[in-house]
Amino acid sequence: MVKARAYFQLLKFRLSLTVAFSSAIGYLLGAHEFSWSQALLVMLGGLLVTGSANIINQVHERELDKMMTRTAKRPLPLGIISPAEAWVFCVLLGVAGLGLLAYAFNPLTAALSLLSLILYGFIYTPLKTISPVCVAVGAIPGGLPPLIGWVAATGYIGVEAWVLFGIQFMWQFPHFWAIAWVADEDYKRAGFKMLPSPGNRDIRTAFQIMTYTMLLIPLSLLPLEFNISGRISALVAVVCGVLFLLLTIQLMRTRSRKAALRIMFASFLYLPIVQIALVLDKI
C-alpha cells in the first residue's frame, strides 16, 4: 500500500491533471463537434505523458529535493522507490501516453507531446541550477498542452493553436516567479536559480512579474480576433487579467511574500477560469 501510494505521488497528480485539463480545453476549442469522450482521451494521454516528465524531473533532482522542506518527503528522497523503479514507471507511462495519443488522434499529437516531455525532463530540469533562463525554457513545454489539444482535434498546427500556446506560455512567467518568490529560501538551499533578477526578491523581479502579467491582457483578446471563441470569454479574460495585474502592482509596492502568495493563488485561478470561459462561449 505504501509503495502504491508512492508511485501515485511520483505522478504529481494534481499538477499533471492541470496540464492534461488544458490539453482537453485545446481539443474542445479545435473540434468541430464536441466529443467529451475524445476530450477525456486527450486528458488521459496528457496525464500519462506529463506524469512521465514529472518522474524524470524527480529522478534528476532527488538529492536536491532532500534539501527543501516542501520536497524532502517525496518518494525518491525518502528511498521508498529507487531511481531504477522510477525509471521503469516513467517509461511505461510515457510509452502508454504517447501510444494512446498517436492511436486515438494523430502522430503529430504524439510527436509534440514527446517534444514537450524532452524539453521539460531533459532541458528545463537541469537548467534550474544553472540559469534563470530555465523559466523561459520551461514555459515552452508548459505552454504546449492547449496547442497539443488543438492538434489532436484538427491534425495541424494553425494560428489558433499558436494563440492558445501564447496565452499559456505568457501566463507561466508570473505564475512560476510568484512560486519562486514564495519558496526562495528553499530554492536557494537546493541551488535553484528561478527568479529573473540577481537580486532575487527585488524591484526588478517584481517589475518583470507585472510586465508579463500585463502582456496577458492583449494576448487574451486574440481568441476573439481569430474566431476561436466569443466576446463574453474575451470580457472574462480582460477582467481576470486586470485583477491579476492589480495584484502584481501590489507586489511592486510592498515586495512582500504575502503579495507574492496572492499572485501565486491568483495564477492558479486565472488560467482555468479563462479557459473554461473560452469553451463555454464556443458552445
C-alpha positions in Angstrom: 0.0 0.0 0.0 2.8 2.4 0.9 4.6 1.6 -2.4 1.4 2.1 -4.4 0.9 5.4 -2.8 4.5 6.4 -3.5 4.0 5.6 -7.2 0.9 7.7 -7.3 2.9 10.6 -5.6 5.5 10.3 -8.4 2.8 11.4 -10.9 2.4 14.8 -9.2 -1.3 14.0 -10.0 -2.7 17.5 -9.4 -0.1 19.2 -11.5 -0.4 16.5 -14.2 -4.2 16.8 -14.2 -4.0 20.6 -14.6 -1.7 20.2 -17.6 -4.0 17.5 -19.1 -7.0 19.7 -18.5 -5.6 22.4 -20.7 -5.0 19.8 -23.4 -8.7 18.9 -23.3 -9.5 22.7 -23.5 -7.4 22.9 -26.7 -9.2 19.9 -28.1 -12.7 21.2 -27.3 -11.8 24.6 -28.9 -10.4 22.9 -32.0 -13.1 20.3 -32.5 -15.9 21.0 -35.0 -18.2 18.7 -33.0 -17.9 18.3 -29.2 -16.9 14.9 -28.1 -16.5 14.6 -24.3 -15.1 11.0 -24.7 -12.4 12.2 -27.0 -11.6 15.2 -24.7 -11.2 12.7 -21.9 -8.8 10.6 -24.0 -6.7 13.7 -24.7 -6.7 14.3 -20.9 -5.7 10.7 -20.2 -2.8 10.8 -22.7 -1.7 14.1 -21.4 -1.8 12.9 -17.8 0.3 9.9 -18.6 3.0 11.9 -20.6 3.1 14.7 -18.0 3.4 12.1 -15.2 6.4 10.6 -17.1 8.0 14.0 -17.4 7.5 14.7 -13.7 9.2 11.5 -12.8 12.3 12.4 -14.9 12.3 15.7 -13.0 12.2 14.0 -9.7 14.8 11.4 -10.5 17.2 14.1 -11.6 16.5 16.3 -8.5 16.2 13.5 -5.9 19.3 14.7 -4.0 18.3 18.4 -4.2 14.8 17.5 -3.1 16.3 16.4 0.2 17.4 19.9 0.9 14.0 21.5 0.5 11.2 21.4 3.1 8.4 21.1 0.6 10.1 18.2 -1.4 12.0 16.3 1.3 9.2 13.8 1.8 8.8 12.8 -1.8 9.2 9.0 -2.5 12.7 9.2 -4.1 14.3 11.3 -1.4 12.8 9.0 1.3 14.0 6.0 -0.6 10.6 4.4 -0.8 11.1 4.0 -4.5 14.5 3.5 -6.1 15.7 5.5 -9.2 15.6 2.3 -11.3 12.0 1.6 -10.3 11.1 5.2 -11.0 12.6 5.0 -14.5 10.7 1.8 -15.3 7.4 3.5 -14.2 8.4 6.6 -16.2 9.0 4.7 -19.4 5.7 2.7 -19.0 3.7 5.9 -18.5 5.4 7.7 -21.4 5.0 4.9 -23.9 1.4 4.4 -22.9 0.5 8.1 -23.1 2.3 8.6 -26.5 0.8 5.4 -27.9 -2.7 6.5 -26.9 -2.3 9.9 -28.4 -0.9 8.6 -31.7 -3.6 5.8 -32.0 -6.6 7.8 -30.9 -5.7 11.1 -32.6 -2.7 11.5 -34.9 1.1 11.1 -34.9 1.7 14.9 -34.8 -0.1 15.0 -31.4 2.2 12.3 -30.0 5.3 13.9 -31.5 4.5 17.3 -29.9 3.9 15.5 -26.6 7.2 13.8 -26.9 8.9 17.1 -27.6 7.2 18.6 -24.5 8.5 15.7 -22.4 12.0 16.0 -23.6 12.1 19.8 -23.1 10.7 19.5 -19.6 12.6 16.4 -18.4 16.0 16.8 -20.1 16.5 20.5 -20.8 14.4 22.6 -18.3 15.1 20.4 -15.3 19.0 20.6 -15.4 18.8 24.3 -16.3 17.2 25.1 -13.0 20.5 25.0 -11.2 22.4 26.8 -14.0 20.4 29.9 -15.1 17.1 31.8 -14.6 16.6 31.3 -18.3 15.2 27.9 -17.2 11.8 29.6 -16.6 11.6 30.7 -20.3 12.7 27.2 -21.4 10.2 25.5 -19.1 7.4 27.8 -20.3 7.6 26.1 -23.7 6.5 22.6 -22.7 4.2 24.3 -20.2 2.5 26.2 -23.0 2.2 23.3 -25.4 -0.8 21.4 -23.9 -3.6 23.5 -25.4 -1.7 23.5 -28.7 -1.4 19.8 -28.5 -5.1 19.5 -27.8 -5.9 21.7 -30.8 -3.7 19.5 -33.0 -5.5 16.4 -31.6 -8.8 17.8 -32.8 -7.6 19.2 -36.2 -4.5 17.4 -37.2 -2.5 20.5 -37.9 -0.8 23.5 -36.1 -2.8 26.6 -37.2 -2.5 30.2 -36.0 -5.3 29.4 -33.5 -3.1 26.7 -31.9 -0.3 29.3 -31.5 -2.7 31.8 -29.9 -3.7 29.2 -27.2 0.0 28.4 -26.8 0.9 32.1 -26.4 -1.6 32.7 -23.6 -0.5 29.7 -21.6 3.2 30.4 -22.3 2.9 34.0 -21.1 0.9 33.0 -18.0 3.7 30.9 -16.7 6.1 33.7 -16.0 4.1 35.5 -13.3 3.0 32.0 -12.1 6.4 30.5 -11.7 8.1 33.7 -10.5 5.5 34.1 -7.8 6.1 30.5 -6.7 9.9 31.1 -6.7 9.4 34.3 -4.7 7.4 32.4 -2.0 9.8 29.4 -2.0 13.0 31.5 -2.4 14.8 30.1 0.7 14.0 26.5 -0.2 15.2 27.1 -3.8 18.4 28.7 -2.6 19.3 25.8 -0.4 19.0 23.5 -3.4 20.8 25.9 -5.7 17.9 26.6 -8.0 18.1 29.8 -10.0 14.5 30.6 -10.7 14.0 34.3 -10.2 15.0 36.6 -13.1 17.0 39.1 -11.1 20.4 38.6 -9.5 19.0 40.5 -6.5 16.2 37.8 -6.3 13.2 39.3 -4.5 13.7 42.9 -5.6 12.0 45.6 -7.6 13.4 44.3 -10.9 11.8 40.8 -10.3 8.5 42.4 -9.2 8.6 44.6 -12.3 9.1 41.7 -14.6 6.2 39.8 -13.0 4.0 42.8 -13.6 5.2 43.3 -17.2 4.4 39.7 -18.2 1.0 39.8 -16.5 0.2 43.0 -18.4 1.1 41.3 -21.7 -1.5 38.6 -20.9 -4.3 41.1 -21.3 -3.9 41.8 -25.1 -3.0 38.1 -25.7 -6.2 37.0 -24.1 -8.2 39.0 -26.7 -6.7 37.1 -29.6 -9.1 34.2 -29.3 -11.9 36.7 -30.2 -9.8 38.1 -33.1 -9.2 34.7 -34.6 -12.8 33.4 -34.0 -11.7 30.8 -31.5 -14.4 31.9 -29.1 -16.6 34.9 -28.5 -17.0 38.3 -26.8 -18.1 37.0 -23.4 -15.0 35.0 -22.9 -12.9 38.0 -24.0 -14.6 40.1 -21.4 -14.0 37.5 -18.7 -10.3 37.3 -19.8 -9.8 41.0 -19.6 -11.5 41.3 -16.2 -9.4 38.4 -14.8 -6.3 39.9 -16.4 -6.8 43.4 -14.8 -7.5 41.8 -11.4 -4.3 39.7 -11.8 -2.4 42.8 -12.8 -3.5 44.8 -9.7 -2.0 42.1 -7.5 1.3 42.4 -9.3 1.2 46.2 -8.7 0.8 45.4 -5.0 3.9 43.3 -5.2 5.8 46.2 -6.8 4.7 48.4 -3.9 5.4 46.0 -1.0 7.8 43.3 -2.3 6.4 41.1 0.3 6.0 37.3 0.5 2.3 37.8 1.2 1.8 39.7 -2.0 3.6 37.1 -4.0 1.5 34.4 -2.3 -1.6 36.2 -3.5 -0.3 36.3 -7.1 0.5 32.6 -6.9 -3.0 31.6 -5.8 -4.5 34.1 -8.4 -2.5 32.4 -11.2 -3.9 29.0 -10.2 -7.4 30.5 -10.7 -6.8 32.7 -13.7 -5.9 30.0 -16.3 -8.8 27.6 -15.7 -11.3 30.4 -15.4 -10.2 31.9 -18.8 -10.0 28.5 -20.5 -13.4 27.3 -19.3 -14.9 30.7 -20.4 -13.4 30.1 -23.9 -15.1 26.7 -24.2 -18.4 27.8 -22.7 -18.5 30.8 -25.0 -18.0 28.5 -28.0 -20.8 26.1 -27.1 
